[in-house]
Amino acid sequence: MSITFRQLKVFEAVATHLSYTRAAKELFLSQPAVSMQIKQLEEIIGLPMFEKIGKKVLLTEAGRELHGYGRSIFGQMEDMEEVMESLKGLNRGRLDIAVASTINYFAPRALGGFSHLYPKVKLSLEVTNRKNLVRLLEQNEKDLVLMGQPPEGLDLDAVPFMDNPLVVIAPVDHPLAGVKKIALSRLSEETFLMREAGSGTRLAMKRFFEKRGITIKQGMVMTRTEAIKQGVRAGLGLGIISTHTMELEMETGRLAVLDVEAFPLNRKWYIVHRRGKRLSPSAQAFKAYLLSDAMKGV
């Protein structure tokens, strides 16, 4: 089987976008040229890679298999290029990471500090929810993932790099604002705005209150921390969020952090990747940076 590098590259572009037009635009080719490369590839393999259902382009079973191998091949080639460059010093390379939405409150500063040390490393940051982070880990798509409690059932290397205290927040005019040592049982009288099912913060809340036999009233469900904060300000309920997301509100006095028994709820942020994954020099350098004293001021 004599598949050319060019054919595989064209195939990967079409498989990624599921569009001949977008693949052609990405590769600076005409659409007929893309179609010809795919046709030649299918003739060599002897199986169709794509099928059209209506206007949709979908991968066949053979196409999905080849797509997996293609991503692995191109990933190894990128790793090879970076390793070769690293032998000259960390003057080039790429770093592709994904972070939990809450971490995005300080991730840009961390990346900024790292970029100052290694200005020629190209950085890519994806901010997403826990469910998608788990999928990215399952498929080994990112160099590193930064998240809260790592998922169980995956063979992962997870190292804590920063504390992530959770606090109870309320409107500044709430009756409990300013009260000292609020009993945990008092929270059962309040309504709480919740993150979506599967959220790391929501899972931590659930475990915490269940362990202590306390039932809390669930109010609106929101998918972003910013929405939680705005909902609390509007008087829709209390919230439990990371202190890392409260910098602006504490400076401006827009929200109150309640002094509740057993809070802050101590958690950690983790650097996570698949166990046995060979980290690129850029990923190794960023992991070392996160674990260094440089992160204490972030």
Secondary structure, DSSP 4 states (H G I P E B T S, - for coil): ----HHHHHHHHHHHHHT-HHHHHHHHT--HHHHHHHHHHHHHHHTS-SEEEETTEEEE-HHHHHHHHHHHHHHHHHHHHHHHHHHTT-SSS-EEEEEEETTGGGTHHHHHHHHHHH-TTSEEEEEEE-HHHHHHHHHTT-SSEEEESSPPTTS-EEEEEEEE--EEEEEETTSTTTT-SSB-GGGGGGSEEEEEPTT-HHHHHHHHHHHHTT---EEEEEESSHHHHHHHHHTTS-BEEEEGGG-HHHHHHT-EEE--BTT-SB--EEEEEEETT----HHHHHHHHHHTSGGGGG-
